[in-house]
Amino acid sequence: MTMKLYCFGESGNAYKAALPLSLSGLEWEAVKVDFFAGETRTAEYRDTVNSMGEAPVLLDGDTKISQSGVIQMYIAEKSGKFGGQTPEDAREVMRWMFWDNHKLSSQAGMTRFLMNFLPEDKRPADVIGFMQGRLKAAYQVLDAHLDGREWIVGSGPTNADFSCCGYLFYPEPFGFERKEWANIDRWLGNIEHLDGWKHPYDLMPGSPADRG
């Protein structure tokens, strides 16, 4: 049975689920969530897709899973890939996924939204500046960890990589300049060369261009 991923191209969190699906060999299809038209806030979406009013959501037969990290874990269970080769690796993968959710993606996602998806006169400059400072600290941690490493954990790609890269391929400005972080740049190149990699706007339906 083909799995369905409820997602939209602008969402880095949805990309964290779509990318390992694309690389896993599992059968899946994307179902567009019209976030910017308010779909996730409707009673129908909350009743039938996700009571939390969020995307992504993975539907696999009778199994429904939300939250990108949990979806990544499910993909690893189904495919036997990306979870780490040893128990020690698996714990390290989870450590970086939790770090990403608290220190990198949550702040990158909010900053990118404030800078690009709000009307220009409603963009809070002080908040954006503060968040970019916190993001710089996160980039420093990740770049230092990747010094001399091809992947975040072990000798191949894992969910740690797919979690931490969630927002870093997007072209909109939010305080990340790839060329300024040599180790992150090299690591992102490793991900781009994986068989089945696609840019988020190519992998999932929906992009800012759709809204003019």
N, C-alpha and C positions, 0 to 999 in steps of 0.2 A: 504493500500500500504506500502511495506517495504521501510523504509528510507535507504539511502546509505550514509556512512561516508567515504570520501576520507581521508586516514590517513596512517601513518606508525609507527611501533612500537617504533622507536627510539625517537619519538617526544613527549616531555612532554606536549606541547600545544595540540596535537591531543589527548593525554590521558585525558586532561581536558574535552573533548567532549565525548570521548568513554566511560569513566567511568560512568557519569550520564546516558548515554543511556543504559548501561548494567544494571543499578540499577533501571531504570524507569519503566520497563515493556513494553516499546514501541518496536515495531518490527523494526529491523535495521540490516544492514550487512556492513561489512568493505570492502572497495575497496582500495587495496594497491596502494600507491603513491611511485614510485621508486625515492625518493628524491636524493639518493646518485649516481644515474645514470643520474641525471640532468633533471628528468621529469618535475619538476615545472618551469624550465627555458625555456621549449619549447614553441613555438608559439601555438601548438595544445592545450597544457594544459591551457595556458592563454586565448585562444579563447573559449574553451569549458568548462573549470572547474572553473578557478579563475583568473581574469585579474590581480590580485595582485601577482600571482605566488607563492602562499602559500598553505599550508595545516594546519589545517583540513578544509574541506568543507562538509556541510550537504546538501543533495539533498532529498527533500520530495515532490514528484510530480513535480509541476511547481515552487516550492519554493526552492531557492538556498541561502544558508547562509554561509558566511565565518567569521573568527575570533572566537576563542574558547569561549570567553565570550558571544558573541551574540548567538552562538549555544546553550550554557548553558541556556540562557534566553528562547530560543525557546523550549527547552526540558521541562523547567518548565511550560511554557504556555500549552504545549501539554499534559503533564502528571499530572499537578497539584501538582508536588513535587519539592522540593529543592529551592524554591524561597523565603522562609520565610513565617511565619504564619500571620504576621501583616504588615501593611505599614512600621512600624518602623523597623521590622526585615528585610524587603525587602531592605530598604535603607542601613542597616548595612551589608547585604550580598554584595551589590554593593560596599560599602566602602572597604571591604576586597578584593573583586575581583580587584578593581582598584589598591589597595596597592600591591597586589600580582604581577600584571602585571608590575608595575613600580619598585618595590623593591626586589622581590624575583624571580619569574620565568624568567624574562628577563635576569637577571644576572646569575642565575643558568644555564639556557640554553646556554648562551654564554660561560661560564666558562667550562661547561661539554664538549661543542664542541671543544674548544681550547685544552683541556687536553686529549681528547680521539679520536677525529675524524680528527685531523690534523696530518701530519707526525711529528715524534718526534722532528726533527731538525727545525721545523717551529712553535713550540709552544712558545709563548712570555712569558717568566717567569715573567717579571715585571708586565705585564697586568694581568696575572693569579693571582699573589699575591695580586694586588690591588683589583681585583674582589672578591677574597676570603675574604678580609677584609670587603667589603661591604655586602657580604652574611652573615658573622658572625653577623653583626649588625641586619640584617633582621631576622635571626634565634632567636636572643635575643628578638626581639619584639614579634614574634609569640609564643615563649616558655613562655614568661611572660603573654601574653594574655590567654593562655591555662591553666594557673595555676588555679586549681579548676573548670575547665570546661571540659565537654566531647566533645563539638563541638564549632566551632568558633562563631556561632550565634545560640541562642535559644537552644532548647532541642533535636534537631535532626540534621541529616546531611543536608547541603545546598550546593549550588554552591560555597559558600565561602570556604568550605572544599575541594571541588573537584578542585577549582582553585589553592589553596595554596599547595595542595599535588602533583601537576602535575609532578614535577621533583624529589620528595623526595623518591620515591620507586625505582629509578634506581640504579643499582649496580656500575656503573662506578664512579670513583673518581671525585669529583669537589669541595670538601671542606665541605661536609656534612657528619658527623659521627652521625648516629641516636642515638647511645648509649650515646652520650654526652649531649643530650637534653631530659631530662626525660619527660617533658610535651608533647613535640612533639612526642616522641616515643610512649607514651600512646595513644595519639590522632590518630596516624597512625595505631596503633593496632585496635582502634575502627573502622576505615575505612576498614581495612582488614577483620573484622568480619561481615561486611554488606553482606546480601544475594545477590550474584551476583558479588561480588568484584573479580577482576582478576588483576594480575600483568600486567603492560603494554605490556611486550613481549608475554604474553599469550592472551591478549585481542585484540591486533592489529597485522596485518601481518608485518613482518620485524623485524630483530634484527642484532646486529653486527656479530653474529655467521653465518648469511647467507652470509656474505662477507669474511668469514675465519678469 
